[in-house]
Amino acid sequence: MEIRKDTAIKKKSINQVPGYRNFPMVPRVVFGRGSFDQLSEILMPNRKHSDAPFIFLVDDVFEGTALIKRIPLIFNDQLIFISADEEPKTEQVDYLVKRIRTDFNELPSGIVGIGGGTLLDLSKAVSIMLTNRGSAADYQGWDLVHKKSIYHVGIPTISGTGAEVSRTTVLLGPKMKLGINSDHTTFSQVVLDPDLTKGVEKTQWFYTGMDCFIHCIESLSGTYLNAFSESYGEKALDLCKEVYLGELSPEVSRAKLMMASWHGGMSIAYSQVGVAHALSYGLSYLLGVKHGIGNCLVFQHLEEFYPEGVALFKLMKDKHQIQLPTNICANLNDSDFDTMINVAMGMEPLWENALGLNWKKVITPEKLKSIYKKI
């Protein structure tokens, strides 16, 4: 059967959810090539005084590169390089918060995150925990944060996660992988400069872009779907098709994927993700599989839930000659599978969006184990 790139995504009936959430959006965003160089003038009005620094959390892949010289460090601003080789952890957030509190006598003027989803999520979490007591693990869940975070800026250097626009910061905690989902998580300012995504390695470009694509499929196919989510999801999906199935120049492709990421993140603000993300969280929690590739590893086996989406995914994968790793779960024991299954099944809003209120009649530990065993 021939699968066309304009394949429509079949939408499910919509749950009627009582009441409406008053969600925050990023209040300020600048987009354009070279817009990173406006960072100094963006930050200046938000500096409290010379003793209240900006803390820049930067992916260590940029250490020693020309980008670092363009960061507008003044007074006692601090630059902290962080590896993105592993998913962000609650204990990592706690360490950074303790370090900042030890180094400075008062709260910083703000946090600036420069990097991919890992750095953006860390930046959001640190900005929250600087004004809230306890450990970041205490706030994993929905609407547990009650004190406003400090000013924080997100600058993505890879496109797809939607972390730059979402109201969540997904963290690996001692008991679960779960976001701090709150109205105080969203960035105060975002800088979208497509030139910052130059040089992203091809497989990483694919995995992270597919995170955006899967956001769209799960949102558009979900029972939480509404016109707000649908409008953003459809636009993001169209942009993903252009980028991964079209013939665009690198410059145009970078700009379109950056906007796909933005719209994909917005598509789940009033909706949710679904089966792939729930299962991917289990992989990440037990095995440390990074989010983008984890979604891809799971999604390829989800024809039962997203037939049109999986068909498009395989078209994109074949076009770009991407070979996904195999035998990831080959040597796991029953206890390992149980751990992943428990993490995945704990993501109740995701399952409810994917399958409705009666999702437990469809999803069983045995079904999830059968999917994990294919990976």
Backbone hydrogen bonds in HBPLUS format (Angstrom, degrees):
<---DONOR---> <-ACCEPTOR-->    atom                        ^
c    i                          cat <-CA-CA->   ^        H-A-AA   ^      H-
h    n   atom  resd res      DA  || num        DHA   H-A  angle D-A-AA Bond
n    s   type  num  typ     dist DA aas  dist angle  dist       angle   num
A0007-THR N   A0004-ARG O   3.08 MM   3  5.36 148.3  2.18 116.4 115.9     1
A0015-ASN N   A0223-THR O   2.68 MM 208  5.37 164.0  1.70 144.7 149.3     2
A0190-VAL N   A0028-ARG O   3.02 MM 162  6.49 145.8  2.14 142.5 153.1     3
A0030-VAL N   A0190-VAL O   3.04 MM 160  6.54 153.6  2.12 154.9 162.5     4
A0192-LEU N   A0030-VAL O   2.76 MM 162  6.01 176.0  1.76 172.9 172.6     5
A0032-GLY N   A0192-LEU O   2.92 MM 160  6.41 149.2  2.02 167.9 170.5     6
A0035-SER N   A0032-GLY O   3.06 MM   3  5.35 158.5  2.10 132.1 130.6     7
A0037-ASP N   A0034-GLY O   3.13 MM   3  5.96 156.7  2.19 121.7 126.2     8
A0038-GLN N   A0035-SER O   2.97 MM   3  5.50 164.9  2.00 118.1 121.8     9
A0039-LEU N   A0036-PHE O   3.06 MM   3  5.57 158.1  2.11 120.4 122.3    10
A0042-ILE N   A0038-GLN O   3.08 MM   4  6.30 144.9  2.21 150.6 161.3    11
A0042-ILE N   A0039-LEU O   3.15 MM   3  4.96 122.1  2.50  91.8 107.0    12
A0043-LEU N   A0039-LEU O   2.91 MM   4  6.10 157.2  1.96 156.4 161.0    13
A0044-MET N   A0040-SER O   3.01 MM   4  6.05 155.7  2.07 150.5 157.0    14
A0046-ASN N   A0043-LEU O   2.79 MM   3  5.36 146.0  1.91 121.4 132.7    15
A0047-ARG N   A0044-MET O   3.16 MM   3  5.37 171.1  2.17 113.3 115.6    16
A0052-ALA N   A0049-HIS O   3.02 MM   3  5.53 164.7  2.05 119.2 124.1    17
A0109-SER N   A0053-PRO O   2.69 MM  56  5.44 146.2  1.80 134.2 145.1    18
A0078-GLN N   A0054-PHE O   3.10 MM  24  6.55 154.5  2.17 150.4 158.4    19
A0055-ILE N   A0110-GLY O   3.01 MM  55  6.42 164.2  2.04 156.7 160.1    20
A0112-VAL N   A0055-ILE O   2.84 MM  57  6.12 162.0  1.88 159.2 159.4    21
A0056-PHE N   A0078-GLN O   2.79 MM  22  6.16 168.7  1.80 166.0 169.2    22
A0080-ILE N   A0056-PHE O   2.78 MM  24  6.05 172.2  1.79 173.6 173.3    23
A0057-LEU N   A0112-VAL O   2.81 MM  55  6.08 156.8  1.86 155.3 163.3    24
A0114-ILE N   A0057-LEU O   2.87 MM  57  6.22 163.3  1.90 165.1 166.3    25
A0058-VAL N   A0080-ILE O   2.94 MM  22  6.16 167.2  1.96 154.7 158.7    26
A0082-ILE N   A0058-VAL O   2.84 MM  24  5.98 155.0  1.90 154.0 157.3    27
A0059-ASP N   A0114-ILE O   3.05 MM  55  6.45 154.2  2.12 169.1 175.9    28
A0062-PHE N   A0059-ASP O   3.07 MM   3  6.09 173.1  2.08 129.1 131.3    29
A0060-ASP N   A0082-ILE O   2.90 MM  22  5.18 152.8  1.97 128.2 128.9    30
A0063-GLU N   A0060-ASP O   3.17 MM   3  5.15 164.2  2.19 103.5 108.4    31
A0065-THR N   A0062-PHE O   2.98 MM   3  5.32 157.5  2.03 139.7 136.4    32
A0068-ILE N   A0065-THR O   3.27 MM   3  5.93 139.4  2.45 112.7 120.1    33
A0069-LYS N   A0066-ALA O   3.18 MM   3  5.51 128.4  2.46 104.9 116.8    34
A0070-ARG N   A0067-LEU O   2.95 MM   3  5.25 146.4  2.06 106.1 116.7    35
A0071-ILE N   A0068-ILE O   3.18 MM   3  5.44 163.0  2.21 107.8 113.1    36
A0073-LEU N   A0071-ILE O   2.87 MM   2  5.87 129.4  2.13 114.7  99.1    37
A0077-ASP N   A0074-ILE O   3.00 MM   3  5.75 162.4  2.03 144.0 149.8    38
A0172-LEU N   A0088-PRO O   2.86 MM  84  6.21 162.4  1.89 146.5 152.2    39
A0092-GLN N   A0089-LYS O   3.17 MM   3  5.12 125.8  2.48  93.5 107.2    40
A0093-VAL N   A0089-LYS O   3.12 MM   4  6.50 153.5  2.19 147.5 154.1    41
A0090-THR N   A0172-LEU O   2.94 MM  82  6.04 157.7  1.99 144.4 144.5    42
A0094-ASP N   A0090-THR O   2.95 MM   4  6.26 162.6  1.98 151.6 156.2    43
A0095-TYR N   A0091-GLU O   2.98 MM   4  6.15 150.7  2.06 138.8 146.3    44
A0096-LEU N   A0092-GLN O   3.05 MM   4  6.29 163.6  2.07 149.7 153.3    45
A0097-VAL N   A0093-VAL O   2.96 MM   4  6.19 162.4  1.99 156.7 161.5    46
A0098-LYS N   A0094-ASP O   3.01 MM   4  6.16 161.0  2.05 145.7 150.9    47
A0099-ARG N   A0095-TYR O   2.88 MM   4  6.11 156.7  1.94 150.1 157.0    48
A0100-ILE N   A0096-LEU O   2.96 MM   4  6.17 161.4  1.99 150.4 154.6    49
A0101-ARG N   A0097-VAL O   2.98 MM   4  6.17 163.1  2.01 151.0 155.8    50
A0102-THR N   A0098-LYS O   2.93 MM   4  6.05 144.2  2.06 143.0 152.8    51
A0103-ASP N   A0099-ARG O   2.94 MM   4  6.10 154.6  2.00 148.8 155.3    52
A0104-PHE N   A0100-ILE O   3.12 MM   4  6.14 140.6  2.28 145.8 154.0    53
A0111-ILE N   A0151-TYR O   2.99 MM  40  6.55 147.4  2.10 146.5 155.0    54
A0153-VAL N   A0111-ILE O   2.81 MM  42  6.27 155.4  1.87 156.1 164.5    55
A0113-GLY N   A0153-VAL O   2.85 MM  40  6.20 167.0  1.87 171.2 169.0    56
A0155-ILE N   A0113-GLY O   2.84 MM  42  5.99 146.5  1.95 161.3 172.6    57
A0115-GLY N   A0155-ILE O   3.18 MM  40  6.58 153.5  2.26 149.2 156.7    58
A0157-THR N   A0115-GLY O   2.97 MM  42  4.81 145.1  2.09 111.0 116.7    59
A0120-LEU N   A0116-GLY O   3.00 MM   4  6.22 162.7  2.03 158.8 164.4    60
A0121-ASP N   A0117-GLY O   2.85 MM   4  5.89 160.5  1.88 148.1 153.4    61
A0122-LEU N   A0118-THR O   2.97 MM   4  6.15 158.8  2.02 146.2 152.6    62
A0123-SER N   A0119-LEU O   2.97 MM   4  6.07 158.2  2.02 143.5 149.5    63
A0124-LYS N   A0120-LEU O   3.05 MM   4  6.29 158.0  2.10 147.1 152.4    64
A0125-ALA N   A0121-ASP O   2.96 MM   4  6.14 163.7  1.98 150.6 155.3    65
A0126-VAL N   A0122-LEU O   2.85 MM   4  6.02 165.1  1.87 156.3 160.0    66
A0127-SER N   A0123-SER O   3.07 MM   4  6.16 159.8  2.11 144.4 149.8    67
A0128-ILE N   A0124-LYS O   3.17 MM   4  6.42 142.8  2.32 141.4 150.8    68
A0129-MET N   A0125-ALA O   2.94 MM   4  6.20 165.3  1.96 155.1 158.8    69
A0130-LEU N   A0126-VAL O   3.04 MM   4  6.12 133.7  2.27 147.8 157.0    70
A0150-ILE N   A0127-SER O   3.19 MM  23  5.26 158.0  2.24 129.1 129.7    71
A0131-THR N   A0128-ILE O   3.16 MM   3  5.87 159.5  2.20 115.5 121.5    72
A0138-ASP N   A0135-SER O   2.96 MM   3  5.47 148.9  2.06 111.5 120.2    73
A0139-TYR N   A0136-ALA O   3.00 MM   3  5.54 160.1  2.04 115.8 122.2    74
A0140-GLN N   A0137-ALA O   3.44 MM   3  5.42 173.0  2.44 104.1 105.9    75
A0141-GLY N   A0179-GLY O   2.84 MM  38  6.01 150.9  1.93 153.1 157.9    76
A0181-ASN N   A0141-GLY O   2.93 MM  40  5.94 162.8  1.96 172.7 176.3    77
A0143-ASP N   A0181-ASN O   2.70 MM  38  5.88 165.5  1.72 170.5 175.6    78
A0188-SER N   A0152-HIS O   2.86 MM  36  5.40 149.7  1.95 150.9 161.0    79
A0154-GLY N   A0189-GLN O   2.98 MM  35  6.48 155.9  2.03 154.2 159.8    80
A0191-VAL N   A0154-GLY O   3.05 MM  37  6.46 157.6  2.10 158.0 163.4    81
A0165-VAL N   A0162-GLY O   3.05 MM   3  5.71 161.9  2.08 118.7 124.0    82
A0166-SER N   A0162-GLY O   3.12 MM   4  6.16 136.3  2.32 151.1 163.8    83
A0182-SER N   A0167-ARG O   3.06 MM  15  5.85 151.7  2.14 168.3 173.4    84
A0180-ILE N   A0169-THR O   2.98 MM  11  5.22 149.1  2.08 123.7 129.7    85
A0171-LEU N   A0178-LEU O   3.21 MM   7  5.64 173.1  2.22 118.4 120.6    86
A0178-LEU N   A0171-LEU O   3.02 MM   7  5.64 147.2  2.13 162.6 159.9    87
A0173-GLY N   A0176-MET O   2.64 MM   3  5.17 161.9  1.67 160.3 165.2    88
A0185-THR N   A0182-SER O   3.33 MM   3  5.42 167.7  2.34 105.5 108.7    89
A0196-LEU N   A0193-ASP O   2.94 MM   3  5.76 158.9  1.99 126.5 132.2    90
A0197-THR N   A0194-PRO O   3.10 MM   3  5.67 162.6  2.13 115.2 120.6    91
A0198-LYS N   A0195-ASP O   3.23 MM   3  5.54 165.7  2.25 111.7 113.7    92
A0205-TRP N   A0201-GLU O   2.86 MM   4  6.06 156.6  1.92 158.1 166.0    93
A0206-PHE N   A0202-LYS O   2.95 MM   4  6.24 148.5  2.05 147.4 156.0    94
A0207-TYR N   A0203-THR O   2.83 MM   4  6.10 173.8  1.84 156.5 157.4    95
A0208-THR N   A0204-GLN O   2.96 MM   4  5.95 170.1  1.97 151.3 154.5    96
A0209-GLY N   A0205-TRP O   3.09 MM   4  5.94 150.6  2.18 131.5 140.3    97
A0210-MET N   A0206-PHE O   2.84 MM   4  6.00 148.5  1.93 151.1 160.0    98
A0211-ASP N   A0207-TYR O   3.18 MM   4  6.50 130.1  2.44 134.1 146.4    99
A0211-ASP N   A0208-THR O   3.13 MM   3  5.09 132.9  2.37  93.2 106.0   100
A0212-CYS N   A0209-GLY O   3.11 MM   3  5.27 121.0  2.47  97.7 110.8   101
A0213-PHE N   A0209-GLY O   3.05 MM   4  6.44 158.9  2.09 144.7 150.7   102
A0214-ILE N   A0210-MET O   2.79 MM   4  5.89 163.5  1.81 148.9 152.5   103
A0215-HIS N   A0211-ASP O   2.96 MM   4  6.16 148.0  2.06 139.9 149.1   104
A0216-CYS N   A0212-CYS O   3.11 MM   4  6.46 156.4  2.16 151.2 156.3   105
A0217-ILE N   A0213-PHE O   3.04 MM   4  6.43 162.2  2.07 151.2 155.3   106
A0218-GLU N   A0214-ILE O   2.91 MM   4  6.00 171.9  1.92 155.1 157.4   107
A0219-SER N   A0215-HIS O   2.91 MM   4  6.00 153.6  1.98 147.1 155.1   108
A0220-LEU N   A0216-CYS O   2.81 MM   4  5.87 173.6  1.81 159.0 161.3   109
A0221-SER N   A0217-ILE O   2.97 MM   4  5.89 137.7  2.15 139.2 149.7   110
A0222-GLY N   A0219-SER O   3.22 MM   3  5.17 158.2  2.27 101.8 108.3   111
A0225-LEU N   A0222-GLY O   3.38 MM   3  5.58 162.4  2.41 105.9 109.2   112
A0223-THR N   A0353-ASN O   2.58 MM 130  4.93 165.0  1.61 147.9 150.1   113
A0230-GLU N   A0226-ASN O   2.79 MM   4  5.85 164.7  1.81 162.1 167.2   114
A0231-SER N   A0227-ALA O   3.02 MM   4  5.95 157.5  2.07 140.0 144.0   115
A0233-GLY N   A0229-SER O   2.81 MM   4  5.93 165.9  1.83 157.7 162.7   116
A0234-GLU N   A0230-GLU O   2.85 MM   4  5.85 163.3  1.88 151.2 154.7   117
A0235-LYS N   A0231-SER O   3.36 MM   4  6.41 158.0  2.41 135.1 140.8   118
A0236-ALA N   A0232-TYR O   2.95 MM   4  6.17 163.0  1.98 153.1 158.0   119
A0237-LEU N   A0233-GLY O   2.90 MM   4  6.03 157.6  1.95 146.3 152.8   120
A0238-ASP N   A0234-GLU O   2.99 MM   4  6.20 159.4  2.03 146.4 151.6   121
A0239-LEU N   A0235-LYS O   3.02 MM   4  6.27 157.7  2.07 148.5 154.5   122
A0240-CYS N   A0236-ALA O   2.91 MM   4  6.17 155.1  1.97 149.9 156.8   123
A0241-LYS N   A0237-LEU O   2.99 MM   4  6.28 156.9  2.05 150.3 156.1   124
A0242-GLU N   A0238-ASP O   3.03 MM   4  6.34 153.8  2.10 145.7 152.8   125
A0243-VAL N   A0239-LEU O   2.96 MM   4  6.21 159.9  2.01 151.4 156.3   126
A0244-TYR N   A0240-CYS O   2.86 MM   4  5.93 171.9  1.87 157.2 159.5   127
A0245-LEU N   A0241-LYS O   2.81 MM   4  5.22 140.1  1.97 136.9 143.9   128
A0246-GLY N   A0242-GLU O   3.03 MM   4  4.65 130.9  2.28 114.3 121.8   129
A0253-SER N   A0249-SER O   2.86 MM   4  5.99 165.4  1.88 162.1 167.1   130
A0254-ARG N   A0250-PRO O   2.97 MM   4  6.10 158.4  2.01 147.7 152.1   131
A0255-ALA N   A0251-GLU O   3.28 MM   4  6.53 161.9  2.32 144.5 148.8   132
A0256-LYS N   A0252-VAL O   2.94 MM   4  6.12 165.5  1.96 156.1 160.2   133
A0257-LEU N   A0253-SER O   2.92 MM   4  6.01 159.5  1.97 150.5 156.0   134
A0258-MET N   A0254-ARG O   3.06 MM   4  6.16 149.8  2.15 141.4 149.5   135
A0259-MET N   A0255-ALA O   3.14 MM   4  6.44 149.5  2.24 143.0 150.6   136
A0260-ALA N   A0256-LYS O   2.82 MM   4  6.07 142.4  1.96 141.6 153.4   137
A0261-SER N   A0257-LEU O   2.95 MM   4  6.13 156.4  2.00 145.8 150.7   138
A0262-TRP N   A0258-MET O   3.23 MM   4  6.47 153.4  2.31 136.0 142.6   139
A0263-HIS N   A0259-MET O   2.94 MM   4  6.14 171.2  1.95 151.5 153.3   140
A0264-GLY N   A0260-ALA O   2.72 MM   4  5.80 155.0  1.78 149.1 157.3   141
A0265-GLY N   A0261-SER O   2.93 MM   4  6.06 154.3  2.00 144.8 150.9   142
A0266-MET N   A0262-TRP O   3.02 MM   4  6.30 153.1  2.10 145.0 152.8   143
A0267-SER N   A0263-HIS O   2.89 MM   4  6.07 137.2  2.08 141.7 153.3   144
A0268-ILE N   A0265-GLY O   3.41 MM   3  5.83 151.1  2.50 104.9 111.7   145
A0269-ALA N   A0266-MET O   3.07 MM   3  5.10 160.0  2.12 105.0 111.3   146
A0278-ALA N   A0274-GLY O   3.11 MM   4  6.32 161.7  2.14 156.0 161.7   147
A0279-LEU N   A0275-VAL O   3.06 MM   4  6.27 169.4  2.08 158.9 160.6   148
A0280-SER N   A0276-ALA O   2.84 MM   4  5.91 153.7  1.91 147.5 156.1   149
A0281-TYR N   A0277-HIS O   2.98 MM   4  6.13 148.9  2.08 147.3 153.3   150
A0282-GLY N   A0279-LEU O   3.11 MM   3  5.29 124.7  2.43  98.7 112.0   151
A0283-LEU N   A0279-LEU O   3.27 MM   4  6.72 155.1  2.34 147.9 153.8   152
A0284-SER N   A0280-SER O   2.94 MM   4  6.19 162.3  1.97 155.0 159.9   153
A0285-TYR N   A0281-TYR O   2.90 MM   4  6.02 161.5  1.94 148.3 153.2   154
A0286-LEU N   A0282-GLY O   3.16 MM   4  6.28 170.9  2.17 152.5 154.1   155
A0287-LEU N   A0283-LEU O   2.85 MM   4  5.57 153.9  1.92 145.5 153.8   156
A0288-GLY N   A0284-SER O   2.86 MM   4  4.34 136.7  2.05 117.2 123.7   157
A0294-GLY N   A0290-LYS O   2.84 MM   4  5.83 152.6  1.91 157.8 166.8   158
A0295-ASN N   A0291-HIS O   2.95 MM   4  6.16 156.9  2.00 152.3 156.6   159
A0296-CYS N   A0292-GLY O   3.22 MM   4  6.53 156.8  2.27 143.9 150.0   160
A0297-LEU N   A0293-ILE O   2.85 MM   4  6.09 162.2  1.88 154.7 159.0   161
A0298-VAL N   A0294-GLY O   3.11 MM   4  6.31 155.0  2.18 148.0 153.7   162
A0299-PHE N   A0295-ASN O   2.77 MM   4  5.79 169.4  1.78 154.9 158.7   163
A0300-GLN N   A0296-CYS O   3.30 MM   4  6.24 160.4  2.35 150.5 151.5   164
A0301-HIS N   A0298-VAL O   2.97 MM   3  5.81 163.4  2.00 126.8 132.0   165
A0302-LEU N   A0299-PHE O   3.06 MM   3  5.22 162.1  2.10 122.9 120.4   166
A0305-PHE N   A0302-LEU O   3.02 MM   3  5.51 139.0  2.20 111.2 121.3   167
A0306-TYR N   A0302-LEU O   2.88 MM   4  6.01 170.5  1.89 165.3 168.6   168
A0310-VAL N   A0306-TYR O   2.89 MM   4  6.00 163.2  1.92 163.3 167.2   169
A0311-ALA N   A0307-PRO O   3.13 MM   4  6.26 155.2  2.19 142.3 149.0   170
A0312-LEU N   A0308-GLU O   3.08 MM   4  6.38 158.2  2.12 149.0 154.1   171
A0313-PHE N   A0309-GLY O   2.92 MM   4  6.12 158.7  1.96 147.9 154.5   172
A0314-LYS N   A0310-VAL O   2.97 MM   4  6.20 159.4  2.01 150.8 154.9   173
A0315-LEU N   A0311-ALA O   3.11 MM   4  6.40 146.9  2.23 141.3 150.4   174
A0316-MET N   A0312-LEU O   2.99 MM   4  6.31 161.1  2.02 155.7 159.8   175
A0317-LYS N   A0313-PHE O   2.88 MM   4  6.13 160.7  1.92 152.7 158.5   176
A0318-ASP N   A0314-LYS O   2.96 MM   4  6.03 160.1  2.00 142.9 148.0   177
A0319-LYS N   A0315-LEU O   2.93 MM   4  6.10 158.9  1.97 148.6 155.0   178
A0320-HIS N   A0316-MET O   3.16 MM   4  6.34 154.0  2.24 148.0 153.2   179
A0322-ILE N   A0317-LYS O   3.01 MM   5  5.22 172.2  2.01 151.8 154.2   180
A0321-GLN N   A0318-ASP O   3.14 MM   3  4.86 161.6  2.17 100.1 105.3   181
A0330-ALA N   A0327-ASN O   3.35 MM   3  4.79 165.6  2.37  94.9  98.6   182
A0328-ILE N   A0375-ILE O   2.97 MM  47  5.73 146.6  2.08 126.4 119.8   183
A0332-LEU N   A0329-CYS O   3.39 MM   3  5.53 170.5  2.40 113.2 113.2   184
A0336-ASP N   A0333-ASN O   3.06 MM   3  5.27 119.4  2.44 101.5 116.0   185
A0337-PHE N   A0333-ASN O   3.07 MM   4  6.47 162.3  2.11 156.8 161.4   186
A0338-ASP N   A0334-ASP O   2.90 MM   4  6.11 156.7  1.95 147.3 154.2   187
A0339-THR N   A0335-SER O   3.01 MM   4  6.26 149.3  2.11 143.5 151.2   188
A0340-MET N   A0336-ASP O   3.12 MM   4  6.50 163.9  2.14 156.1 158.6   189
A0341-ILE N   A0337-PHE O   2.87 MM   4  6.05 163.5  1.90 154.8 160.0   190
A0342-ASN N   A0338-ASP O   2.89 MM   4  6.00 158.3  1.94 147.3 152.8   191
A0343-VAL N   A0339-THR O   3.11 MM   4  6.36 158.8  2.15 149.0 154.2   192
A0344-ALA N   A0340-MET O   2.92 MM   4  6.15 167.8  1.93 153.4 156.9   193
A0345-MET N   A0341-ILE O   2.84 MM   4  5.95 168.3  1.85 154.9 158.3   194
A0346-GLY N   A0342-ASN O   3.09 MM   4  6.05 126.6  2.39 133.3 145.4   195
A0346-GLY N   A0343-VAL O   3.24 MM   3  5.23 138.1  2.42  95.5 107.2   196
A0347-MET N   A0344-ALA O   3.15 MM   3  5.71 166.7  2.17 114.9 119.0   197
A0350-LEU N   A0347-MET O   3.06 MM   3  5.61 128.8  2.33 113.1 125.9   198
A0351-TRP N   A0347-MET O   3.26 MM   4  6.66 156.9  2.32 152.3 159.1   199
A0352-GLU N   A0348-GLU O   2.89 MM   4  6.06 161.0  1.92 159.2 165.0   200
A0353-ASN N   A0349-PRO O   2.99 MM   4  6.10 153.4  2.06 138.6 145.3   201
A0354-ALA N   A0350-LEU O   2.99 MM   4  6.21 156.1  2.05 143.3 150.1   202
A0355-LEU N   A0351-TRP O   2.82 MM   4  5.87 163.5  1.84 155.1 158.5   203
A0356-GLY N   A0352-GLU O   2.73 MM   4  4.45 140.5  1.88 122.6 129.8   204
A0359-TRP N   A0356-GLY O   3.24 MM   3  5.57 133.9  2.47 126.3 122.3   205
A0361-LYS N   A0358-ASN O   3.03 MM   3  5.84 165.7  2.05 124.3 128.9   206
A0362-VAL N   A0359-TRP O   2.95 MM   3  5.39 153.3  2.02 111.7 120.2   207
A0363-ILE N   A0359-TRP O   2.92 MM   4  6.11 169.7  1.93 162.8 166.0   208
A0367-LYS N   A0364-THR O   3.06 MM   3  5.24 119.8  2.44 101.2 115.5   209
A0368-LEU N   A0364-THR O   3.12 MM   4  6.47 164.5  2.15 159.6 163.2   210
A0369-LYS N   A0365-PRO O   2.92 MM   4  6.06 157.1  1.97 147.3 154.0   211
A0370-SER N   A0366-GLU O   3.05 MM   4  6.24 151.4  2.13 142.0 149.0   212
A0371-ILE N   A0367-LYS O   3.19 MM   4  6.54 145.5  2.32 143.2 151.9   213
A0371-ILE N   A0368-LEU O   3.15 MM   3  5.17 122.4  2.50  94.4 108.5   214
A0372-TYR N   A0368-LEU O   2.94 MM   4  6.26 170.3  1.95 158.2 160.1   215
A0373-LYS N   A0369-LYS O   2.94 MM   4  6.08 151.8  2.02 147.6 155.0   216
A0374-LYS N   A0371-ILE O   2.99 MM   3  5.39 148.0  2.09 109.5 119.2   217
A0375-ILE N   A0372-TYR O   3.02 MM   3  5.40 154.1  2.09 110.4 118.5   218
